């Protein structure tokens, strides 16, 4: 319990430092988070305090069935509860509630690692990557997707507890959390549900006495099914009726493929600004409609995958070169990671086109790059596993040539990103970003190598890696140009409706 407390405290501290960046810089999460989601939040709160139901919004276009709209926040309990006490919630409150969801996800991931026996630094690394990495930063304006993403670790944790303990209470809790994840009714929630289903199938397949295992848990599965149907049936039916009026389900495959991730963008996992993602929209030199029309439906926020160069080193050195990703107990997650990668690459692999034609629900959405939510969530869990391996066992005993080959492949990918930047005359800007990241990479490698022979030193080195990753992610991803703007741009949304009239 002491290690769980230490991990939770460290995770919460990183979250506080990260979330405070918006307050210290007097900025808010911009774009859709304010123009769409915050506006709905204000309507939700004002309707409750006016004594009316927020199920129909007369101010949205010519009238809007909010109860059927996945973005209305009616089925997001924390927003609903806050609206009971605050008739005019501020933009800062809205952002802090969204950030708090990510904290819950990070703490759940830390608890999941604690149950698997991870040392504290491994749990912290996994949680920090989850809370701040990739789409959790670049797509922070897409509130519904962030809420779904944040609920994935609690759902994983509760599923594990329900199956292990055969607990009716845990089964009901899992079904409730999974239902909240689903009720955001977006592309990320669909893909995360597939990931949860894969984990459940993996548990069934890996059971030694499969039929007995299923019989012993049939009561838990029954509770899951009943609670899920009770919570999901009415909202999903309403949304299906509402979606029939939308043009989104009619998006053809060729248009959806325009939102594919260009492979060179994977370099941004290690070097935050290698494609100019943290510049302004006019300066951005990565793939978009102007530089690569075949992926013209992406932009700097969709393409952003930064999880920290220290995290990438752990993944490449211990996971790929060292074979840690293929160890027993994590092969399923590695498979999910690989499938998510192929999915988000869209037009550059055959997987997305096949899924669009044959997998239920995929053709209702339009962005292969949304697979980044699953990719980073699973990568965070695997990073925790790999750092825990290092603390327990030291460096992997594998041929040197394998590490060299992985390193060369990673450098080639970064070189590809730099070469792409040359098309917009930004090769030097891109290379300069790589050179900035190099000392951090060398420091992480040196710490891990130097401490490998001593168990106590390995704990210290792992703590340094987790701290470096946290520092990188806070520095680059908290209140960056991708997720922060002055609140004055949206000040009209904070005014009382009567004063506007």
C-alpha positions in Angstrom: 0.0 0.0 0.0 2.9 2.3 0.6 4.1 1.9 -3.0 0.6 2.6 -4.3 0.4 5.7 -2.1 3.8 6.9 -3.4 2.9 6.3 -7.0 -0.4 8.0 -6.7 1.2 11.0 -5.0 3.8 11.3 -7.7 1.2 11.0 -10.4 -1.0 13.7 -8.8 2.0 16.0 -8.4 2.8 15.8 -12.1 -0.8 16.4 -12.9 -1.0 19.5 -10.7 2.2 20.9 -12.3 0.8 20.2 -15.8 -2.7 21.5 -15.1 -1.4 24.7 -13.5 0.3 25.7 -16.7 -3.0 26.9 -18.1 -3.6 28.9 -15.0 -0.1 30.4 -14.8 -0.2 31.4 -18.5 -3.8 32.6 -18.3 -5.0 30.4 -21.2 -7.8 28.0 -21.9 -8.1 24.9 -24.1 -9.3 26.4 -27.4 -11.4 25.7 -30.5 -14.0 22.9 -30.2 -13.5 22.7 -26.4 -15.0 26.2 -26.1 -17.1 26.8 -29.3 -18.9 23.5 -28.9 -18.4 21.6 -25.6 -18.2 24.6 -23.2 -21.2 26.2 -24.9 -23.2 23.0 -24.2 -21.9 22.9 -20.6 -23.2 26.4 -20.1 -26.6 25.5 -21.5 -26.7 22.4 -19.4 -26.0 24.3 -16.2 -28.3 27.2 -17.0 -31.2 24.9 -17.9 -30.9 23.0 -14.6 -31.0 26.3 -12.6 -33.9 27.6 -14.7 -35.9 24.6 -13.7 -36.1 23.1 -17.2 -34.7 19.9 -18.7 -31.6 20.3 -21.0 -32.8 17.6 -23.4 -33.8 20.2 -26.1 -31.6 23.1 -26.9 -33.5 25.9 -28.6 -30.3 28.1 -29.1 -28.4 25.6 -31.2 -29.2 26.2 -34.9 -33.0 26.2 -35.1 -33.4 23.8 -32.2 -31.4 20.8 -31.3 -32.1 17.4 -29.5 -29.3 17.6 -26.9 -30.4 14.3 -25.3 -29.5 12.5 -28.5 -26.2 14.4 -29.1 -23.1 12.7 -27.9 -21.4 16.1 -27.4 -24.1 17.5 -25.1 -22.4 16.3 -21.8 -25.8 15.2 -20.5 -24.4 11.7 -19.9 -21.1 13.0 -18.4 -21.8 12.7 -14.7 -19.2 15.1 -13.4 -20.4 17.9 -15.7 -24.0 17.2 -14.7 -23.2 17.3 -11.0 -21.2 20.5 -11.3 -24.1 22.1 -13.2 -26.4 21.4 -10.2 -24.4 23.8 -8.1 -23.1 26.4 -10.6 -25.4 28.1 -13.0 -22.6 29.9 -14.9 -19.5 27.7 -14.8 -16.3 29.4 -16.1 -14.1 28.2 -18.8 -11.4 27.5 -16.2 -13.8 25.2 -14.3 -14.6 23.4 -17.6 -11.0 22.8 -18.4 -10.2 21.6 -14.9 -13.0 19.1 -15.0 -11.6 17.7 -18.3 -8.1 17.6 -16.8 -9.5 15.8 -13.7 -10.8 13.0 -15.9 -7.2 12.5 -17.2 -6.0 12.4 -13.6 -8.5 9.7 -12.8 -7.2 7.7 -15.8 -3.6 8.2 -14.7 -4.3 7.1 -11.1 -6.2 4.0 -12.4 -3.3 3.1 -14.6 -0.9 3.5 -11.6 -3.2 1.2 -9.5 -3.2 -1.3 -12.4 0.6 -1.3 -12.4 0.6 -1.7 -8.6 -1.6 -4.8 -8.9 0.9 -6.2 -11.4 3.9 -5.5 -9.1 5.5 -2.6 -10.9 7.9 -0.5 -9.0 6.8 3.1 -8.4 8.8 4.7 -11.3 7.2 2.3 -13.8 3.7 3.2 -12.6 4.5 6.9 -12.8 6.0 6.6 -16.3 2.9 4.8 -17.6 0.5 7.3 -16.0 2.3 10.4 -17.1 2.5 9.1 -20.7 -1.2 8.4 -20.6 -2.2 11.8 -19.1 0.0 14.0 -21.2 1.2 12.0 -24.3 0.2 12.3 -27.9 -3.6 12.9 -28.5 -4.1 13.7 -24.8 -2.3 16.9 -25.6 -2.8 17.5 -29.3 -6.5 16.6 -29.3 -7.4 18.1 -25.9 -9.9 20.3 -27.6 -12.0 17.3 -28.6 -13.7 16.9 -25.2 -15.8 13.9 -25.9 -12.8 11.9 -27.1 -10.7 12.9 -24.1 -13.4 11.8 -21.7 -13.6 8.4 -23.4 -9.9 8.1 -23.4 -9.6 9.0 -19.7 -12.1 6.2 -18.8 -10.1 3.5 -20.5 -7.7 2.7 -17.6 -10.5 2.6 -15.0 -12.4 0.3 -17.2 -9.3 -2.0 -17.6 -8.7 -1.9 -13.8 -12.4 -2.8 -13.0 -12.5 -5.5 -15.6 -9.4 -7.1 -14.1 -10.8 -7.0 -10.6 -14.2 -8.3 -11.7 -12.7 -11.3 -13.5 -10.2 -12.1 -10.8 -12.4 -11.8 -7.8 -15.7 -12.8 -9.6 -17.2 -9.9 -7.8 -20.8 -8.7 -8.7 -20.0 -5.2 -7.4 -16.8 -4.9 -9.5 -18.7 -6.3 -12.5 -21.4 -3.6 -12.1 -18.8 -0.9 -11.6 -17.0 -2.0 -14.8 -20.2 -2.0 -16.8 -21.0 1.5 -15.5 -17.6 2.9 -16.4 -17.6 1.1 -19.8 -21.1 2.5 -20.5 -19.9 6.1 -19.7 -17.0 5.5 -22.1 -19.4 4.3 -24.8 -21.9 7.1 -24.2 -19.5 9.6 -25.6 -20.4 7.9 -28.9 -17.3 8.9 -30.8 -14.7 7.2 -32.9 -12.2 6.9 -29.9 -14.9 5.3 -27.7 -15.6 2.7 -30.4 -11.9 1.9 -30.9 -11.3 1.7 -27.1 -14.3 -0.6 -26.8 -12.7 -2.9 -29.3 -9.5 -2.8 -27.2 -11.5 -3.7 -24.1 -13.1 -6.6 -26.0 -9.7 -7.8 -27.1 -8.5 -7.8 -23.5 -11.6 -9.8 -22.4 -11.2 -12.3 -25.2 -7.5 -12.7 -24.3 -8.5 -13.5 -20.7 -10.9 -16.2 -21.9 -8.4 -17.7 -24.4 -5.6 -17.8 -21.8 -7.6 -19.5 -19.1 -6.3 -23.0 -18.4 -9.8 -24.6 -18.0 -11.8 -22.3 -20.2 -15.3 -23.6 -19.7 -14.9 -23.9 -16.0 -13.5 -20.4 -16.0 -16.5 -19.1 -17.8 -19.0 -20.9 -15.6 -17.4 -19.5 -12.5 -17.8 -16.0 -13.9 -21.2 -16.3 -15.5 -22.9 -14.3 -12.8 -20.4 -11.4 -13.2 -20.9 -11.5 -17.0 -24.7 -11.4 -16.4 -24.4 -8.3 -14.2 -22.2 -6.6 -16.8 -24.7 -7.3 -19.5 -27.8 -6.1 -17.5 -26.1 -2.9 -16.2 -24.8 -2.1 -19.7 -28.2 -2.5 -21.4 -30.0 -0.4 -18.7 -27.5 2.4 -19.1 -27.0 2.3 -22.9 -30.2 1.3 -24.6 -32.2 4.6 -24.5 -29.3 7.0 -25.3 -28.0 4.9 -28.1 -31.4 4.5 -29.7 -31.9 8.3 -29.5 -28.5 8.9 -31.1 -29.2 6.3 -33.9 -32.4 8.3 -34.8 -30.5 11.6 -34.7 -27.6 10.3 -36.7 -30.0 9.4 -39.5 -30.2 13.2 -40.1 -26.4 13.6 -40.3 -24.2 13.6 -43.3 -21.3 12.1 -41.3 -22.3 8.4 -41.8 -22.1 9.0 -45.5 -18.4 9.9 -45.6 -16.9 7.7 -48.4 -13.7 5.7 -47.9 -11.6 8.0 -50.1 -12.5 11.0 -48.0 -11.8 9.1 -44.8 -8.4 8.1 -46.0 -7.4 11.8 -46.2 -7.2 11.7 -42.4 -4.5 9.1 -42.4 -1.3 9.5 -40.4 1.7 10.0 -42.7 4.4 7.5 -41.5 7.1 10.1 -41.0 4.9 11.7 -38.3 5.9 8.8 -36.0 9.1 10.8 -35.5 7.1 13.2 -33.4 6.8 10.5 -30.7 10.4 11.3 -29.8 10.9 14.8 -31.0 8.0 17.1 -30.2 8.4 19.8 -32.8 10.2 17.9 -35.6 7.3 18.7 -37.9 6.6 22.2 -36.6 3.5 21.0 -34.7 4.2 23.5 -31.9 4.5 26.4 -34.2 1.4 28.3 -35.2 -0.9 27.0 -38.0 0.7 29.3 -40.6 4.2 28.1 -39.8 3.5 24.3 -39.5 5.4 22.4 -42.1 4.2 18.9 -41.5 1.7 16.9 -43.6 -1.6 18.8 -44.2 -3.5 19.9 -47.3 -0.8 22.3 -48.4 2.2 20.0 -48.1 0.6 16.6 -48.8 -3.0 16.7 -50.2 -3.4 12.9 -49.8 -3.6 13.4 -46.1 -5.2 16.9 -46.4 -7.8 16.2 -43.6 -5.1 16.1 -41.0 -3.3 19.0 -39.3 -0.8 19.7 -36.6 -3.1 18.6 -33.8 -4.2 15.3 -35.4 -0.6 14.4 -36.3 0.9 15.1 -32.8 2.2 12.0 -31.1 4.9 13.2 -28.6 5.3 10.8 -25.7 8.8 11.8 -24.7 12.1 10.7 -26.1 12.9 8.8 -22.9 9.7 6.8 -23.3 10.6 6.0 -26.9 14.1 4.8 -25.7 12.4 2.4 -23.2 10.1 1.2 -25.9 12.8 0.7 -28.5 15.6 -0.7 -26.3 13.7 -2.9 -23.9 10.6 -3.6 -25.9 11.7 -4.1 -29.5 15.5 -4.7 -29.3 15.2 -6.6 -26.0 12.1 -8.5 -26.9 10.1 -7.3 -23.9 7.0 -6.6 -26.0 6.6 -10.3 -26.8 6.9 -11.6 -23.3 4.0 -13.7 -21.9 1.2 -11.7 -20.5 1.7 -8.7 -22.8 1.6 -10.2 -26.3 -2.1 -9.3 -26.6 -1.4 -5.6 -25.7 1.5 -5.6 -28.2 -0.9 -6.9 -30.8 -3.4 -4.2 -30.0 -0.6 -1.6 -30.3 0.4 -2.9 -33.7 -3.2 -3.0 -35.0 -3.7 0.6 -33.7 -0.6 1.7 -35.6 -1.7 0.1 -38.8 -5.2 1.6 -38.4 -4.0 5.1 -37.8 -1.7 4.9 -40.8 -4.9 4.6 -42.9 -4.1 4.7 -46.6 -0.6 3.5 -46.1 -1.7 -0.1 -45.0 -4.6 -2.2 -46.1 -6.1 -2.6 -42.6 -8.2 0.6 -42.4 -9.9 0.0 -45.8 -10.8 -3.6 -44.7 -12.1 -2.4 -41.3 -14.1 0.4 -43.0 -15.9 -2.2 -45.2 -16.3 -5.1 -42.8 -16.0 -4.0 -39.2 -19.3 -2.7 -37.7 -19.3 1.0 -36.8 -16.1 2.0 -38.5 -17.8 3.6 -41.6 -19.7 5.9 -39.3 -16.5 7.8 -38.6 -14.0 9.5 -40.8 -10.5 9.6 -39.3 -8.0 6.7 -39.2 -5.7 9.0 -37.2 -8.1 8.6 -34.2 -6.5 5.3 -33.7 -3.8 7.3 -31.9 -6.0 7.3 -28.7 -5.7 3.5 -28.5 -2.1 3.5 -29.6 -0.9 5.9 -26.9 -3.1 4.3 -24.2 -1.7 0.9 -24.8 1.8 2.2 -25.3 1.6 3.8 -21.8 0.8 0.4 -20.3 3.6 -1.3 -22.2 6.1 1.4 -21.2 5.3 0.6 -17.5 5.8 -3.1 -18.1 9.2 -2.5 -19.8 10.5 -0.2 -17.2 9.5 -2.7 -14.5 11.4 -5.4 -16.4 14.5 -3.2 -16.3 14.2 -2.6 -12.5 13.8 -6.3 -11.8 16.3 -7.8 -14.3 18.6 -5.0 -15.7 19.4 -4.7 -19.4 18.0 -7.3 -21.8 20.6 -9.9 -22.8 20.3 -9.6 -26.6 22.8 -9.4 -29.4 24.3 -5.9 -29.9 23.4 -6.0 -33.6 19.7 -6.1 -32.7 19.9 -2.9 -30.7 22.0 -1.3 -33.5 19.4 -2.2 -36.1 16.5 -0.8 -34.0 18.5 2.4 -33.4 19.3 2.8 -37.1 15.6 2.3 -38.0 14.6 5.0 -35.5 17.2 7.4 -36.8 16.1 6.7 -40.4 12.5 7.6 -39.4 13.7 10.9 -37.9 15.8 11.6 -41.0 12.6 11.0 -43.1 10.8 13.6 -41.1 13.7 16.1 -41.6 13.7 15.3 -45.3 10.0 15.9 -45.5 10.5 19.3 -43.8 12.9 20.2 -46.5 10.0 20.4 -48.9 8.8 23.5 -47.1 12.4 24.9 -46.6 12.3 23.9 -42.9 14.9 21.2 -42.9 17.2 23.2 -40.6 14.3 24.0 -38.2 13.5 20.3 -38.0 17.1 19.2 -37.5 17.5 21.8 -34.8 14.6 20.2 -32.9 16.3 16.8 -33.2 19.5 18.2 -31.8 17.7 19.7 -28.9 16.3 16.3 -28.0 19.6 14.4 -28.4 21.1 15.4 -25.0 18.0 14.1 -23.2 18.2 10.8 -25.1 21.9 10.4 -24.3 21.3 11.2 -20.6 18.6 8.6 -20.3 20.7 5.9 -22.1 23.7 6.7 -19.9 21.7 6.5 -16.7 20.1 3.2 -17.7 23.4 1.7 -18.8 25.4 2.9 -15.8 22.9 1.6 -13.2 22.3 -1.8 -14.8 24.4 -3.9 -12.5 22.9 -2.8 -9.2 19.3 -3.4 -8.1 19.3 -0.2 -6.0 20.9 1.8 -8.8 18.3 0.5 -11.3 15.5 1.9 -9.1 17.3 5.3 -9.1 17.8 5.2 -12.9 14.2 4.2 -13.5 13.1 7.2 -11.3 15.3 9.5 -13.4 13.7 8.1 -16.6 10.2 8.7 -15.2 11.2 12.2 -14.0 12.7 13.0 -17.4 9.7 11.8 -19.2 7.4 13.9 -16.9 9.5 17.0 -17.4 9.5 16.5 -21.2 5.8 16.1 -21.4 5.0 19.0 -19.1 7.4 21.3 -20.9 6.2 20.5 -24.4 2.6 19.3 -24.0 1.1 21.4 -21.1 -0.4 24.7 -22.3 1.3 24.5 -25.7 0.2 26.2 -28.9 -1.8 23.1 -29.6 -4.0 23.3 -26.6 -3.9 26.8 -25.1 -5.2 30.2 -26.2 -6.0 33.5 -24.4 -9.5 33.3 -22.9 -10.4 36.6 -24.4 -11.0 34.8 -27.7 -14.0 33.1 -26.1 -15.1 35.7 -23.6 -18.6 36.1 -25.2 -19.3 32.5 -24.2 -18.9 33.3 -20.5 -21.5 36.1 -20.5 -24.9 35.5 -19.0 -27.5 34.8 -21.7 -29.7 37.6 -20.5 -26.9 40.2 -20.8 -26.3 39.1 -24.4 -29.9 39.5 -25.2 
